[in-house]
Amino acid sequence: GAVVSQHPSWVICKSGTSVKIECRSLDFQATTMFWYRQFPKQSLMLMATSNEGSKATYEQGVEKDKFLINHASLTLSTLTVTSAHPEDSSFYICSAREQRHPNQPQHFGDGTRLSIL
Amino acid sequence: AQSVAQPEDQVNVAEGNPLTVKCTYSVSGNPYLFWYVQYPNRGLQFLLKYITGDNLVKGSYGFEAEFNKSQTSFHLKKPSALVSDSALYFCAVRDDGGGFKTIFGAGTRLFVKA
């Protein structure tokens, strides 16, 4: 089945550091990738949608300059949390879909737990 | 606007008993419905989907879901629960006129007691 690899799985760093999270589709080409944030015991909050080769579409309230998303190839998208602060601590999950068709399920990475000290 | 509701924060069931996790939805067009499961510190795993056809959809790990158009529901079911089914379950909806965005429910935590 379709596999999405997300790396790293856990990051602990100091306030002010920038952190990059990678999301790779291992056995399919992902024309669309999604980045979510999940708070404890809550649902997924969509942060942005990215299509290969174009700028990401951010959801309302998500700072574009804070959360930089790059989708440079059909198998790789990255999320960079710039100048991270403790309030950015969360569980970040990426997801990918193979084709631009709504009946395809999304495939999820295992998430990255980000802890900012 | 599309939306999905999971009315129960938590469902408790004894091992071997049938389980149901409820989901209702609202879309403007035809719905595409999905169930995902999440284990601790992991991403979501796809369980099953309804696109069209039979109202009863069978998925992974013995789970199934029943699509009910008149009640706009898509409840997840399993005839005999296992302790290993304990996890967080998300219902999701996408409509055929709404582009590529999937809306997830708030999630229902399932506890299966031995």
Interface residues (C-beta under 8 A of the other chain):
Chain A: V4 Q6 S9 T32 F34 K41 Q42 S43 L44 L46 T49 F91 I93 C94 S95 R97 R100 P102 N103 P105 Q106 H107 F108 G109 D110 G111 R113
Chain B: Y32 F34 Y36 N41 R42 G43 L44 Q45 F46 K49 I51 F90 R94 D95 D96 G98 G99 F100 K101 T102 F104 G105 A106 G107 R109
